[in-house]
């Protein structure tokens, strides 16, 4: 369920203070935050954040395209470790079978072409006799 329009986007007040303080300084240090639910507003463009994903902080530099999204969208909490070895083995055997079937098809078409050309050569030699 989305937030009502009259309330406006949610941004953690401490995060706003940190961004305003950073804009006043000349140094650009990344802002460390745990507020994944905060909405990215235009004032955040160009600022670097370290967003906590539950285990570590993910560095993010805010760009124009990110405005309107939540900070948590750019810091995934789950890491895909891959499929099980059985799935990988099944995929490999399927790939090998498809390669071998295409090799068999190409071999049969080459054999058919050679028999066709032999038949046409024999037919022309018989016509001359």
Backbone bond lengths (Angstrom), bond angles and torsions (degrees), N, CA, C in turn:
res aa  C-N    CA-C-N  psi(-1)  N-CA   C-N-CA  omega(-1)  CA-C   N-CA-C  phi
1 X - - - 1.444 - - 1.529 108.38 -
2 X 1.309 116.35 134.29 1.461 120.28 -176.92 1.530 111.35 -86.79
3 X 1.289 113.47 166.06 1.466 120.39 -179.46 1.528 109.08 -80.88
4 X 1.328 116.72 146.08 1.464 119.86 -179.03 1.528 110.47 -67.01
5 X 1.317 115.47 147.79 1.459 121.94 -174.56 1.526 111.71 -66.17
6 X 1.308 117.52 -38.73 1.461 120.01 -175.72 1.521 112.51 -67.53
7 X 1.325 118.24 -21.07 1.471 120.91 177.57 1.522 111.88 -78.69
8 X 1.303 116.97 -30.62 1.461 120.89 -177.05 1.517 111.39 84.66
9 X 1.324 117.07 174.81 1.465 120.12 -177.81 1.526 111.48 -71.48
10 X 1.337 115.84 146.15 1.461 119.54 177.68 1.520 109.95 -85.48
11 X 1.320 115.66 126.64 1.455 122.07 173.08 1.520 106.82 -135.00
12 X 1.313 116.60 129.50 1.459 121.14 -179.38 1.529 108.93 -59.46
13 X 1.345 119.34 127.16 1.473 121.58 -177.48 1.532 113.48 -58.34
14 X 1.329 116.89 -37.08 1.470 118.53 179.05 1.523 110.95 -66.90
15 X 1.325 116.81 -31.36 1.462 121.33 177.83 1.527 110.63 -67.57
16 X 1.338 116.74 -40.48 1.462 120.80 176.99 1.525 111.09 -61.89
17 X 1.323 116.69 -42.27 1.463 120.82 178.91 1.517 111.18 -61.91
18 X 1.333 116.07 -42.60 1.468 120.43 -179.87 1.524 111.61 -64.51
19 X 1.333 117.13 -39.53 1.469 120.89 179.77 1.517 110.11 -67.74
20 X 1.336 117.96 -42.81 1.465 120.83 178.83 1.523 111.04 -63.18
21 X 1.317 117.06 -40.24 1.460 121.57 178.68 1.539 110.42 -65.95
22 X 1.327 116.52 -38.80 1.465 121.15 179.97 1.530 111.02 -68.27
23 X 1.328 117.48 -37.66 1.467 121.25 179.34 1.527 110.67 -64.88
24 X 1.319 117.05 -31.57 1.467 120.81 179.80 1.529 111.19 -73.34
25 X 1.318 117.33 -29.10 1.465 121.28 179.98 1.521 110.41 -83.75
26 X 1.330 115.49 159.31 1.462 119.66 177.49 1.531 110.60 -86.72
27 X 1.348 117.16 -29.22 1.462 120.92 178.70 1.522 110.24 -75.50
28 X 1.320 114.62 146.36 1.460 119.96 179.72 1.523 109.09 -116.69
29 X 1.317 116.39 90.17 1.468 122.04 175.73 1.526 107.87 -95.61
30 X 1.339 118.05 143.06 1.466 118.63 177.29 1.534 111.31 -67.49
31 X 1.316 115.39 144.93 1.458 121.88 -179.87 1.521 108.07 -93.00
32 X 1.320 116.44 123.93 1.456 121.93 179.35 1.527 108.10 -85.87
33 X 1.345 116.17 127.13 1.463 119.19 -178.11 1.516 111.98 -141.45
34 X 1.321 115.00 148.92 1.453 122.99 173.99 1.528 109.64 -107.99
35 X 1.321 117.53 -2.60 1.462 122.70 -175.35 1.525 110.52 -84.57
36 X 1.329 116.06 82.82 1.464 121.70 179.58 1.526 111.48 -73.91
37 X 1.335 117.36 -21.42 1.462 121.33 -176.52 1.525 113.35 -83.72
38 X 1.331 117.55 -6.19 1.468 120.57 -179.69 1.521 110.93 -71.21
39 X 1.321 115.27 138.60 1.463 122.09 178.24 1.525 109.29 -83.11
40 X 1.327 115.98 142.37 1.465 120.94 177.71 1.524 108.15 -80.31
41 X 1.322 116.35 124.44 1.464 121.99 -179.93 1.529 108.36 -110.67
42 X 1.341 118.25 164.85 1.467 120.70 -176.56 1.535 114.36 -58.50
43 X 1.329 118.52 -24.70 1.467 120.63 178.77 1.526 111.98 -67.67
44 X 1.328 117.56 -18.89 1.464 121.88 -178.07 1.536 112.92 -83.10
45 X 1.325 118.71 -11.61 1.466 121.46 -175.54 1.528 110.01 -61.35
46 X 1.326 115.54 128.37 1.460 122.04 179.73 1.519 113.69 92.15
47 X 1.328 117.97 -6.49 1.462 122.02 -178.47 1.526 108.83 -93.50
48 X 1.327 116.76 142.97 1.461 121.93 176.75 1.526 109.54 -96.11
49 X 1.329 115.45 136.78 1.454 121.75 178.28 1.520 109.42 -123.11
50 X 1.318 115.88 151.55 1.456 123.27 168.23 1.525 105.37 -112.68
51 X 1.334 116.62 105.26 1.461 121.81 -173.62 1.523 109.00 -100.29
52 X 1.317 116.13 127.64 1.461 121.99 -177.72 1.520 110.14 -78.39
53 X 1.347 116.95 130.73 1.458 120.19 179.84 1.522 112.88 -107.83
54 X 1.326 116.95 11.03 1.446 121.22 -179.93 1.516 112.43 106.13
55 X 1.326 116.61 -16.77 1.462 121.32 -179.75 1.522 111.15 -131.39
56 X 1.335 115.99 -44.43 1.462 120.64 -179.05 1.522 109.68 -145.70
57 X 1.323 115.70 171.09 1.457 121.35 179.19 1.523 109.71 -94.69
58 X 1.314 116.40 128.68 1.461 123.18 -179.54 1.528 108.52 -100.65
59 X 1.359 118.00 123.26 1.471 119.54 179.13 1.536 111.57 -76.08
60 X 1.324 115.80 131.62 1.468 122.80 -179.80 1.521 108.84 -135.91
61 X 1.344 116.78 133.51 1.473 121.78 172.56 1.521 106.22 -106.89
62 X 1.313 117.06 123.99 1.464 122.70 -174.72 1.532 110.39 -77.57
63 X 1.355 114.95 131.99 1.465 121.25 177.33 1.528 109.34 -120.45
64 X 1.308 116.45 175.75 1.475 122.61 -177.76 1.533 112.28 -59.87
65 X 1.339 117.05 -37.79 1.460 120.73 -175.77 1.528 112.67 -69.03
66 X 1.330 117.58 -18.34 1.462 121.64 -177.01 1.524 113.60 -84.02
67 X 1.311 117.76 -12.35 1.470 121.56 -176.91 1.528 109.56 -61.91
68 X 1.336 115.54 131.28 1.455 121.55 -179.47 1.512 113.12 99.55
69 X 1.324 117.70 -17.77 1.460 121.38 178.02 1.524 109.54 -89.68
70 X 1.319 116.53 171.43 1.457 121.75 177.29 1.531 109.52 -92.33
71 X 1.328 116.57 152.61 1.467 120.38 178.55 1.525 111.37 -62.07
72 X 1.313 117.43 -36.10 1.459 121.75 -177.80 1.514 114.15 -65.20
73 X 1.324 117.88 -20.26 1.463 120.88 -179.96 1.524 111.83 -67.04
74 X 1.319 117.65 -22.70 1.452 121.85 -175.62 1.522 112.32 -103.18
75 X 1.315 116.43 9.88 1.461 122.25 178.75 1.524 108.46 -134.25
76 X 1.344 117.91 85.20 1.464 120.05 -175.43 1.522 112.27 -64.01
77 X 1.322 115.41 140.53 1.461 120.87 -177.80 1.516 112.30 -92.65
78 X 1.295 118.01 -16.11 1.462 121.74 -178.83 1.512 110.04 -118.00
79 X 1.325 115.61 141.99 1.458 120.80 -179.28 1.519 108.75 -114.23
80 X 1.324 116.78 125.03 1.453 122.00 -179.96 1.518 108.50 -77.76
81 X 1.336 116.27 118.12 1.462 120.29 -176.81 1.514 112.43 -96.96
82 X 1.298 118.78 -2.94 1.454 122.05 177.72 1.518 110.76 109.09
83 X 1.308 115.53 171.96 1.452 120.95 179.05 1.521 110.08 -83.35
84 X 1.323 115.78 170.40 1.455 120.39 179.98 1.521 109.57 -69.59
85 X 1.333 117.99 157.44 1.472 120.32 179.93 1.524 112.79 -58.28
86 X 1.336 118.61 -32.98 1.460 120.60 179.13 1.527 110.75 -63.55
87 X 1.325 117.19 -40.02 1.463 120.40 178.42 1.523 111.02 -65.98
88 X 1.326 116.50 -39.53 1.463 119.95 179.38 1.524 110.85 -64.74
89 X 1.339 116.12 -40.88 1.464 120.22 -179.61 1.521 110.34 -65.81
90 X 1.324 117.62 -40.31 1.462 121.40 178.64 1.529 110.53 -63.64
91 X 1.314 116.62 -39.76 1.464 120.57 178.87 1.529 110.66 -66.20
92 X 1.329 117.04 -38.85 1.470 120.40 179.32 1.519 111.04 -66.38
93 X 1.325 118.21 -43.19 1.463 120.42 -179.88 1.515 110.83 -66.10
94 X 1.332 117.09 -37.00 1.467 120.36 177.65 1.523 110.40 -64.93
95 X 1.316 116.60 -39.15 1.463 120.18 179.23 1.528 110.29 -67.53
96 X 1.322 117.46 -39.86 1.466 120.55 179.22 1.519 110.68 -66.45
97 X 1.338 117.34 -39.46 1.456 120.76 178.47 1.519 111.32 -64.29
98 X 1.310 116.66 -40.30 1.463 119.10 179.91 1.527 110.78 -67.47
99 X 1.339 116.76 -37.19 1.469 119.88 177.09 1.524 110.98 -65.48
100 X 1.334 116.67 -42.88 1.463 119.70 -178.19 1.526 110.91 -68.55
101 X 1.323 118.02 -35.78 1.463 120.37 178.98 1.526 110.88 -67.92
102 X 1.309 117.87 -36.41 1.471 119.44 177.08 1.521 110.23 -70.72
103 X 1.326 117.49 -33.77 1.463 120.35 177.66 1.525 110.33 -67.55
104 X 1.326 117.62 -39.08 1.464 121.66 178.29 1.520 110.05 -65.97
105 X 1.336 116.94 -42.35 1.469 120.65 179.21 1.514 110.99 -62.45
106 X 1.330 116.60 -42.33 1.470 119.12 -179.59 1.519 110.50 -68.94
107 X 1.323 118.19 -34.25 1.462 121.34 178.42 1.526 110.42 -67.80
108 X 1.338 118.17 -40.88 1.459 120.87 179.96 1.520 110.87 -68.66
109 X 1.298 118.22 -37.22 1.464 119.52 178.53 1.528 110.14 -68.94
110 X 1.320 118.43 -34.48 1.464 121.34 177.38 1.523 109.57 -67.55
111 X 1.343 117.82 -40.35 1.467 121.45 178.95 1.519 109.90 -66.42
112 X 1.341 117.76 -40.73 1.460 120.96 178.82 1.523 110.77 -63.94
113 X 1.318 116.90 -39.74 1.461 120.56 179.38 1.523 110.74 -64.50
114 X 1.338 116.91 -40.28 1.463 119.49 -178.98 1.522 110.72 -67.83
115 X 1.354 118.71 -37.59 1.461 120.14 178.34 1.520 110.62 -69.84
116 X 1.287 117.02 -34.43 1.469 120.49 178.97 1.522 109.32 -66.76
117 X 1.315 117.30 -44.11 1.464 119.73 -179.21 1.518 110.73 -69.03
118 X 1.334 118.82 -34.91 1.465 121.15 176.61 1.515 109.94 -65.40
119 X 1.309 117.20 -42.44 1.460 121.76 -179.63 1.517 111.09 -63.49
120 X 1.329 118.59 -38.16 1.458 120.77 -179.90 1.514 110.32 -71.94
121 X 1.319 118.38 -34.05 1.468 120.77 177.99 1.517 110.70 -68.12
122 X 1.366 115.91 -41.43 1.458 119.21 179.16 1.512 111.03 -66.62
123 X 1.306 116.41 -36.49 1.453 120.71 -179.97 1.519 111.37 -66.02
124 X 1.306 117.79 -36.95 1.460 120.03 179.10 1.506 110.72 -73.91
125 X 1.327 117.97 -34.25 1.459 119.71 179.98 1.535 110.21 -70.56
126 X 1.326 119.27 -32.99 1.456 123.04 177.21 1.514 110.58 -70.26
127 X 1.300 116.77 -32.46 1.453 119.47 -178.93 1.522 110.87 -69.37
128 X 1.310 117.11 -31.42 1.455 119.77 179.95 1.517 111.91 -72.62
129 X 1.317 119.10 -29.74 1.465 122.55 -177.26 1.458 109.83 -73.37
